[in-house]
């Protein structure tokens, strides 16, 4: 007869803390990129660059809204 007839399986470790830390890190990276773009074009940019950013802003708002709807749909599903 074996010494350990019924061996218990190890509990499954949850990856939730690591996943939350990774989300926080990615959000920080995105915020840093946003701040670098703001500094490059609005603070240190020329008038032409500022006008080009102003012209692109409605398109970027549309892309941001589409991404927001997609994320909301994915979280709701």
MMTF fields as JSON, N, C-alpha, C and O atoms, coordinates in Angstrom:
{
  "mmtfVersion": "1.0.0",
  "mmtfProducer": "UNKNOWN",
  "numBonds": 307,
  "numAtoms": 308,
  "numGroups": 77,
  "numChains": 1,
  "numModels": 1,
  "chainsPerModel": [1],
  "groupsPerChain": [77],
  "chainIdList": ["A"],
  "bondAtomList": [4, 2, 8, 6, 12, 10, 16, 14, 20, 18, 24, 22, 28, 26, 32, 30, 36, 34, 40, 38, 44, 42, 48, 46, 52, 50, 56, 54, 60, 58, 64, 62, 68, 66, 72, 70, 76, 74, 80, 78, 84, 82, 88, 86, 92, 90, 96, 94, 100, 98, 104, 102, 108, 106, 112, 110, 116, 114, 120, 118, 124, 122, 128, 126, 132, 130, 136, 134, 140, 138, 144, 142, 148, 146, 152, 150, 156, 154, 160, 158, 164, 162, 168, 166, 172, 170, 176, 174, 180, 178, 184, 182, 188, 186, 192, 190, 196, 194, 200, 198, 204, 202, 208, 206, 212, 210, 216, 214, 220, 218, 224, 222, 228, 226, 232, 230, 236, 234, 240, 238, 244, 242, 248, 246, 252, 250, 256, 254, 260, 258, 264, 262, 268, 266, 272, 270, 276, 274, 280, 278, 284, 282, 288, 286, 292, 290, 296, 294, 300, 298, 304, 302],
  "bondOrderList": [1, 1, 1, 1, 1, 1, 1, 1, 1, 1, 1, 1, 1, 1, 1, 1, 1, 1, 1, 1, 1, 1, 1, 1, 1, 1, 1, 1, 1, 1, 1, 1, 1, 1, 1, 1, 1, 1, 1, 1, 1, 1, 1, 1, 1, 1, 1, 1, 1, 1, 1, 1, 1, 1, 1, 1, 1, 1, 1, 1, 1, 1, 1, 1, 1, 1, 1, 1, 1, 1, 1, 1, 1, 1, 1, 1],
  "groupList": [{"groupName": "UNK", "atomNameList": ["N", "CA", "C", "O"], "elementList": ["N", "C", "C", "O"], "formalChargeList": [0, 0, 0, 0], "bondAtomList": [1, 0, 2, 1, 3, 2], "bondOrderList": [1, 1, 2], "singleLetterCode": "X", "chemCompType": "L-PEPTIDE LINKING"}],
  "groupTypeList": [0, 0, 0, 0, 0, 0, 0, 0, 0, 0, 0, 0, 0, 0, 0, 0, 0, 0, 0, 0, 0, 0, 0, 0, 0, 0, 0, 0, 0, 0, 0, 0, 0, 0, 0, 0, 0, 0, 0, 0, 0, 0, 0, 0, 0, 0, 0, 0, 0, 0, 0, 0, 0, 0, 0, 0, 0, 0, 0, 0, 0, 0, 0, 0, 0, 0, 0, 0, 0, 0, 0, 0, 0, 0, 0, 0, 0],
  "groupIdList": [1, 2, 3, 4, 5, 6, 7, 8, 9, 10, 11, 12, 13, 14, 15, 16, 17, 18, 19, 20, 21, 22, 23, 24, 25, 26, 27, 28, 29, 30, 31, 32, 33, 34, 35, 36, 37, 38, 39, 40, 41, 42, 43, 44, 45, 46, 47, 48, 49, 50, 51, 52, 53, 54, 55, 56, 57, 58, 59, 60, 61, 62, 63, 64, 65, 66, 67, 68, 69, 70, 71, 72, 73, 74, 75, 76, 77],
  "secStructList": [7, 7, 1, 7, 1, 1, 7, 7, 7, 7, 7, 7, 7, 7, 7, 2, 2, 2, 2, 2, 2, 2, 2, 2, 2, 2, 2, 2, 2, 2, 2, 2, 2, 2, 2, 2, 2, 2, 0, 0, 0, 0, 0, 1, 7, 7, 2, 2, 2, 2, 2, 2, 2, 2, 2, 2, 2, 2, 2, 2, 2, 2, 2, 2, 2, 2, 2, 2, 2, 2, 2, 2, 2, 2, 2, 2, 7],
  "xCoordList": [0.821, 0.0, 0.875, 1.937, 0.431, 1.239, 1.069, 0.071, 2.068, 2.052, 1.038, 0.49, 0.797, -0.08, -1.156, -1.027, -2.201, -3.166, -3.974, -4.287, -4.31, -5.086, -4.25, -4.147, -3.663, -2.848, -3.698, -4.449, -3.568, -4.325, -3.616, -2.39, -4.396, -3.795, -3.488, -4.138, -2.504, -2.116, -3.18, -3.784, -3.414, -4.409, -3.917, -2.722, -4.849, -4.522, -4.238, -5.029, -3.099, -2.751, -3.483, -3.607, -3.955, -4.676, -3.696, -2.764, -3.921, -3.051, -3.622, -3.12, -4.654, -5.321, -4.411, -4.44, -3.606, -2.721, -1.713, -1.436, -1.174, -0.214, -0.903, -0.338, -2.109, -2.855, -3.18, -3.069, -3.577, -3.876, -2.624, -2.684, -1.503, -0.249, 0.158, 0.656, -0.051, 0.291, -0.613, -0.142, -1.904, -2.815, -2.378, -2.377, -2.006, -1.563, -0.291, -0.159, 0.64, 1.888, 1.625, 2.21, 0.76, 0.445, -0.253, 0.027, -1.158, -1.829, -0.814, -0.936, 0.175, 1.229, 2.062, 2.44, 2.35, 3.114, 2.327, 2.886, 1.038, 0.2, 0.127, 0.201, -0.015, -0.06, 1.265, 1.272, 2.372, 3.682, 3.841, 4.356, 3.413, 3.478, 2.606, 2.994, 1.421, 0.533, 1.2, 1.136, 1.832, 2.499, 3.677, 3.921, 4.409, 5.512, 5.01, 5.637, 3.885, 3.313, 2.84, 3.067, 2.19, 1.736, 2.925, 2.869, 3.994, 5.174, 5.798, 6.218, 5.858, 6.526, 5.785, 6.402, 4.459, 3.709, 3.09, 3.0, 2.66, 1.998, 2.968, 2.852, 3.906, 4.805, 5.976, 6.286, 6.635, 7.831, 7.577, 8.531, 6.344, 6.043, 5.916, 5.882, 5.847, 5.652, 4.153, 3.331, 3.825, 2.418, 1.839, 0.681, 2.618, 2.135, 1.825, 0.822, 2.676, 2.431, 1.189, 0.42, 0.998, -0.176, -1.457, -2.449, -1.442, -2.612, -2.87, -4.022, -1.804, -1.976, -2.591, -3.439, -2.181, -2.771, -4.229, -5.066, -4.536, -5.923, -6.805, -7.977, -6.246, -7.01, -7.209, -8.227, -6.257, -6.35, -7.178, -7.558, -7.454, -8.152, -9.54, -9.855, -10.386, -11.694, -11.573, -12.359, -10.606, -10.413, -9.937, -10.383, -9.035, -8.553, -9.656, -9.693, -10.553, -11.679, -12.595, -13.116, -12.794, -13.605, -12.971, -13.659, -11.653, -10.943, -11.024, -11.236, -10.857, -10.95, -12.335, -12.468, -13.363, -14.731, -14.967, -15.607, -14.456, -14.627, -13.894, -14.414, -12.706, -11.962, -12.69, -12.759, -13.23, -13.977, -15.208, -15.504, -15.924, -17.092, -16.664, -17.331, -15.571, -15.072, -14.658, -14.94, -13.985, -13.573, -14.798, -14.868, -15.757, -16.977, -17.755, -18.3, -17.801, -18.483, -17.754, -18.389, -16.423, -15.639, -15.776, -15.858, -15.803, -15.956, -17.374, -17.568, -18.35, -19.726, -20.048, -20.96, -19.308, -19.548, -18.907, -18.984],
  "yCoordList": [-1.167, 0.0, 1.244, 1.262, 2.283, 3.492, 4.323, 4.221, 5.135, 5.963, 7.097, 7.534, 7.56, 8.713, 8.343, 8.726, 7.621, 7.153, 8.274, 8.209, 9.283, 10.398, 11.662, 12.226, 12.088, 13.296, 14.502, 14.463, 15.539, 16.754, 17.542, 17.644, 18.088, 18.921, 20.301, 20.762, 20.925, 22.256, 23.272, 23.153, 24.258, 25.283, 26.108, 26.363, 26.51, 27.301, 28.732, 29.352, 29.244, 30.636, 31.563, 31.292, 32.643, 33.634, 34.676, 35.079, 35.099, 36.088, 37.497, 38.407, 37.687, 38.984, 40.119, 41.183, 39.96, 41.076, 41.442, 42.621, 40.446, 40.719, 41.408, 42.313, 40.979, 41.578, 43.044, 43.905, 43.324, 44.707, 45.574, 46.728, 45.041, 45.795, 46.074, 47.158, 45.106, 45.296, 46.353, 47.172, 46.341, 47.366, 48.753, 49.702, 48.865, 50.152, 50.622, 51.806, 49.71, 50.043, 50.506, 51.493, 49.812, 50.191, 51.546, 52.367, 51.786, 53.083, 54.2, 55.287, 53.943, 54.923, 55.195, 56.337, 54.154, 54.331, 55.158, 56.034, 54.883, 55.651, 57.112, 58.011, 57.355, 58.732, 59.451, 60.634, 58.751, 59.358, 59.725, 60.798, 58.866, 59.151, 60.361, 61.223, 60.412, 61.553, 62.854, 63.852, 62.85, 64.061, 64.449, 65.636, 63.471, 63.784, 64.398, 65.309, 63.905, 64.477, 65.901, 66.789, 66.126, 67.48, 68.432, 69.544, 67.995, 68.858, 69.133, 70.255, 68.106, 68.247, 69.208, 70.051, 69.079, 69.853, 71.126, 72.114, 71.142, 72.336, 73.279, 74.497, 72.743, 73.606, 74.059, 75.25, 73.118, 73.452, 73.498, 73.6, 73.427, 73.364, 74.728, 75.76, 74.703, 75.935, 76.142, 75.304, 77.258, 77.563, 76.554, 76.158, 76.136, 75.159, 73.817, 73.18, 73.393, 72.141, 72.252, 71.298, 73.387, 73.604, 73.557, 72.963, 74.177, 74.145, 72.743, 72.341, 71.998, 70.619, 69.751, 68.907, 69.945, 69.197, 69.577, 68.722, 70.851, 71.297, 70.703, 70.411, 70.522, 69.924, 68.416, 67.863, 67.761, 66.322, 65.968, 64.812, 66.939, 66.673, 66.041, 65.113, 66.491, 65.821, 64.342, 63.523, 63.997, 62.596, 61.772, 60.643, 62.344, 61.643, 61.461, 60.454, 62.438, 62.293, 61.16, 60.419, 61.023, 59.917, 58.57, 57.619, 58.481, 57.237, 56.911, 55.757, 57.92, 57.703, 57.247, 56.391, 57.813, 57.394, 55.954, 55.184, 55.583, 54.205, 53.215, 52.141, 53.575, 52.711, 52.6, 51.515, 53.703, 53.676, 52.783, 52.03, 52.872, 52.005, 50.549, 49.673, 50.285, 48.913, 48.337, 47.177, 49.15, 48.693, 48.485, 47.503, 49.392, 49.24, 47.99, 47.29, 47.719, 46.522, 45.264, 44.299, 45.273, 44.105, 43.848, 42.693, 44.897, 44.717, 44.275, 43.52, 44.736, 44.347, 42.935, 42.303, 42.445, 41.108, 40.12, 38.919],
  "zCoordList": [0.0, 0.0, 0.0, 0.623, -0.699, -0.765, 0.506, 1.219, 0.752, 1.962, 1.863, 2.875, 0.678, 0.486, -0.539, -1.702, -0.16, -1.149, -1.788, -2.977, -1.028, -1.567, -1.41, -0.32, -2.5, -2.421, -2.811, -3.786, -2.053, -2.341, -3.436, -3.451, -4.337, -5.375, -4.794, -3.855, -5.366, -4.901, -5.294, -6.36, -4.455, -4.819, -6.004, -6.155, -6.823, -8.005, -7.576, -6.864, -8.019, -7.697, -8.643, -9.837, -8.097, -8.892, -9.415, -8.718, -10.643, -11.281, -11.196, -11.857, -10.4, -10.339, -9.873, -10.492, -8.825, -8.433, -9.525, -9.747, -10.196, -11.266, -12.444, -13.057, -12.75, -13.854, -13.541, -14.414, -12.311, -11.935, -11.965, -12.392, -11.522, -11.57, -13.009, -13.313, -13.9, -15.306, -15.944, -16.734, -15.61, -16.129, -15.67, -16.455, -14.4, -13.859, -14.563, -14.871, -14.818, -15.5, -16.932, -17.378, -17.65, -19.035, -19.063, -19.937, -18.118, -18.055, -17.796, -18.361, -16.955, -16.708, -17.946, -18.204, -18.711, -19.953, -20.965, -21.626, -21.086, -22.013, -21.578, -22.416, -20.289, -19.79, -20.047, -20.385, -19.891, -20.146, -21.618, -21.931, -22.511, -23.946, -24.275, -25.063, -23.661, -23.879, -23.447, -24.165, -22.292, -21.81, -22.699, -22.911, -23.218, -24.125, -25.425, -25.966, -25.929, -27.152, -26.89, -27.712, -25.762, -25.411, -25.341, -25.865, -24.696, -24.573, -25.936, -26.219, -26.775, -28.076, -28.998, -29.648, -29.056, -30.047, -29.498, -30.227, -28.239, -27.714, -27.005, -27.143, -26.261, -25.501, -26.352, -26.398, -27.032, -27.801, -29.305, -30.077, -29.737, -31.158, -31.803, -31.133, -33.116, -33.891, -34.112, -33.739, -34.718, -34.989, -35.975, -35.839, -36.957, -37.939, -37.268, -37.59, -36.346, -35.635, -34.753, -34.642, -34.14, -33.296, -34.129, -33.706, -35.304, -36.177, -36.721, -36.881, -37.004, -37.476, -36.383, -36.673, -35.146, -34.024, -33.843, -33.554, -34.011, -33.904, -34.99, -34.751, -36.184, -37.278, -37.063, -37.479, -36.423, -36.201, -34.964, -34.786, -34.124, -32.867, -33.033, -32.288, -33.968, -34.108, -34.477, -34.002, -35.312, -35.686, -34.489, -34.283, -33.711, -32.526, -31.492, -30.785, -31.407, -30.487, -30.935, -30.102, -32.222, -32.742, -32.471, -32.1, -32.656, -32.373, -30.883, -30.508, -30.04, -28.603, -28.178, -27.304, -28.79, -28.473, -28.913, -28.196, -30.084, -30.563, -29.653, -29.353, -29.225, -28.309, -26.976, -26.397, -26.486, -25.235, -25.32, -24.393, -26.442, -26.619, -26.706, -26.155, -27.384, -27.482, -26.145, -25.846, -25.337, -24.006, -23.125, -22.386, -23.195, -22.416, -22.814, -21.96, -24.106, -24.577, -24.11, -23.686, -24.188, -23.777, -22.274, -21.856, -21.463, -20.029, -19.671, -18.718, -20.421, -20.166, -20.606, -20.074, -21.566, -22.092, -21.208, -21.466]
}
